[in-house]
Amino acid sequence: LSRVARADIIDGAALAARVRERVAAEVSQLASRGGVAPGLATVLVGEDEASQVYVRRKREACEQVGIRSFDHDVAADVTPEELAELLSRLNGDEGVHGLLLQLPLPPELDQDEMTALISPRKDVDGLTPVNAGLLMHGRPGLVPCTPAGVIELLHHAGTELAGAHAVVLGRSILVGRPLAALLLGENATVTTCHSQTRDLAGVCRSADVLVAAVGSPKMVGADMVKEGATVIDVGINRTDEGLVGDVDFDAVSERARAITPVPGGVGPMTIAMLLAQTVAAARLPRPPAQG
Ligand SMILES: NC(=O)c1ccc[n+]([C@@H]2O[C@H](COP(=O)([O-])OP(=O)(O)OC[C@H]3O[C@@H](n4cnc5c(N)ncnc54)[C@H](OP(=O)(O)O)[C@@H]3O)[C@@H](O)[C@H]2O)c1
């Protein structure tokens, strides 16, 4: 018997639209109770083309759901002191609930040092050491948007996570590491793979849930996927044939139970989660006044 069934396609665009609707409803509810409109400040340093596109999308998405967008475009030759002073000002601005410093920064600036200056309660990208530490401890905090979106997609696809073997390909600060911590929080048994993993295909084949966040076009083939697995493709690779993920979609969708497409999978969820986290940050109780 030849297998004709194909995997369910997990529609990230549709799920993201639902999250945005929910966020828009929460924003108007906050306003109707006389509360403040949630605000997101985005800081873009320099003229990296991809970053300009990402930041513009984030700003537009804010406008669409009623989140106030505070746009700061900073010249590439800004000094660390000047950037620190801007971040400090936004940390202290009561109208700003979320503060996002778009990465990568120009090489002259230390990304870790600059990111660490963001107030943890406004850190909607979940990249400060405080929020990363809370995530490692399994405590509530603001978490990176892409991994948060992956978890939402897995729930949406009805994937059983408790006790499942989840394999994460990639260990970046932005995706792989925080995702492994979130999956552990969902009681999955988690394996993180990277460029030095031995028998990568074998490890991946034992996954009930396989998430690829590598940045290598179509590197995950059908031979790396267990029959019936759920496969989430975080990769975004620009190639001659257009945007492709880290997963060979056509081949893998013959084996998987469910799979995300690229584009239209994880990407739309990342921005939706940013909006959701900005509203969550706006709902945090005010910190005690400092004397
Ligand atoms: N959809 C979205 O919203 C979204 C958001 C963020 C990123 N992305 C995409 O996701 C992908 C990953 O992003 P990232 O920021 O996590 O990338 P990254 O910082 O470059 O990390 C890539 C990871 O993949 C591992 N790796 C590289 N080659 C490998 C191989 N042959 N076998 C096994 N592991 C390998 C690396 O291992 P080592 O640590 O050993 O070097 C590293 O941990 C990119 O395509 C990016 O564009 C998408």
The ligand as a MOL file (V3000), in Angstrom:
LIG
                    3D

  0  0  0     0  0            999 V3000
M  V30 BEGIN CTAB
M  V30 COUNTS 48 52 0 0 0
M  V30 BEGIN ATOM
M  V30 1 N 9.9360 32.9340 11.5240 0
M  V30 2 C 10.4830 33.8550 12.2960 0
M  V30 3 O 9.8320 34.7450 12.7800 0
M  V30 4 C 11.9470 33.7480 12.5940 0
M  V30 5 C 12.4970 34.3930 13.7070 0
M  V30 6 C 13.8560 34.2200 13.9780 0
M  V30 7 C 14.6290 33.4600 13.1270 0
M  V30 8 N 14.0680 32.8950 12.0250 0 CHG=1
M  V30 9 C 14.8440 32.0390 11.1040 0
M  V30 10 O 15.1860 30.8540 11.7990 0
M  V30 11 C 16.4540 30.3800 11.3790 0
M  V30 12 C 17.3550 30.2590 12.6050 0
M  V30 13 O 17.5200 31.5360 13.1850 0
M  V30 14 P 18.5130 31.7690 14.4130 0
M  V30 15 O 18.5260 33.2170 14.7060 0
M  V30 16 O 18.1640 30.8150 15.4920 0 CHG=-1
M  V30 17 O 19.9040 31.3310 13.6850 0
M  V30 18 P 21.3840 31.2300 14.2440 0
M  V30 19 O 21.6160 32.1710 15.3720 0
M  V30 20 O 22.2450 31.2950 13.0390 0
M  V30 21 O 21.4560 29.7420 14.8300 0
M  V30 22 C 21.4460 28.6290 14.0130 0
M  V30 23 C 21.5990 27.3640 14.8450 0
M  V30 24 O 21.5710 26.2570 13.9570 0
M  V30 25 C 22.6740 25.4120 14.2330 0
M  V30 26 N 23.1580 24.7860 13.0080 0
M  V30 27 C 23.7400 25.3840 11.9470 0
M  V30 28 N 24.0450 24.4700 11.0070 0
M  V30 29 C 23.6690 23.2750 11.4970 0
M  V30 30 C 23.7240 21.9390 11.0090 0
M  V30 31 N 24.2180 21.6520 9.7990 0
M  V30 32 N 23.2310 20.9720 11.7780 0
M  V30 33 C 22.6920 21.2350 12.9740 0
M  V30 34 N 22.6020 22.4700 13.4990 0
M  V30 35 C 23.0850 23.4690 12.7690 0
M  V30 36 C 23.7410 26.2960 14.8250 0
M  V30 37 O 24.5910 25.4970 15.6220 0
M  V30 38 P 25.8630 26.0790 16.4410 0
M  V30 39 O 25.2680 26.7560 17.6500 0
M  V30 40 O 26.6450 24.8750 16.7760 0
M  V30 41 O 26.5620 27.0220 15.5220 0
M  V30 42 C 22.9080 27.2960 15.6220 0
M  V30 43 O 22.6550 26.8480 16.9210 0
M  V30 44 C 16.9290 31.3910 10.3330 0
M  V30 45 O 16.5480 30.9130 9.0500 0
M  V30 46 C 16.1400 32.6390 10.6490 0
M  V30 47 O 15.9460 33.4650 9.5130 0
M  V30 48 C 12.7450 33.0140 11.7570 0
M  V30 END ATOM
M  V30 BEGIN BOND
M  V30 1 1 1 2
M  V30 2 2 2 3
M  V30 3 1 2 4
M  V30 4 1 4 5
M  V30 5 2 4 48
M  V30 6 2 5 6
M  V30 7 1 6 7
M  V30 8 2 7 8
M  V30 9 1 8 9
M  V30 10 1 8 48
M  V30 11 1 9 10
M  V30 12 1 9 46
M  V30 13 1 10 11
M  V30 14 1 11 12
M  V30 15 1 11 44
M  V30 16 1 12 13
M  V30 17 1 13 14
M  V30 18 2 14 15
M  V30 19 1 14 16
M  V30 20 1 14 17
M  V30 21 1 17 18
M  V30 22 2 18 19
M  V30 23 1 18 20
M  V30 24 1 18 21
M  V30 25 1 21 22
M  V30 26 1 22 23
M  V30 27 1 23 24
M  V30 28 1 23 42
M  V30 29 1 24 25
M  V30 30 1 25 26
M  V30 31 1 25 36
M  V30 32 1 26 27
M  V30 33 1 26 35
M  V30 34 2 27 28
M  V30 35 1 28 29
M  V30 36 1 29 30
M  V30 37 2 29 35
M  V30 38 1 30 31
M  V30 39 2 30 32
M  V30 40 1 32 33
M  V30 41 2 33 34
M  V30 42 1 34 35
M  V30 43 1 36 37
M  V30 44 1 36 42
M  V30 45 1 37 38
M  V30 46 2 38 39
M  V30 47 1 38 40
M  V30 48 1 38 41
M  V30 49 1 42 43
M  V30 50 1 44 45
M  V30 51 1 44 46
M  V30 52 1 46 47
M  V30 END BOND
M  V30 END CTAB
M  END
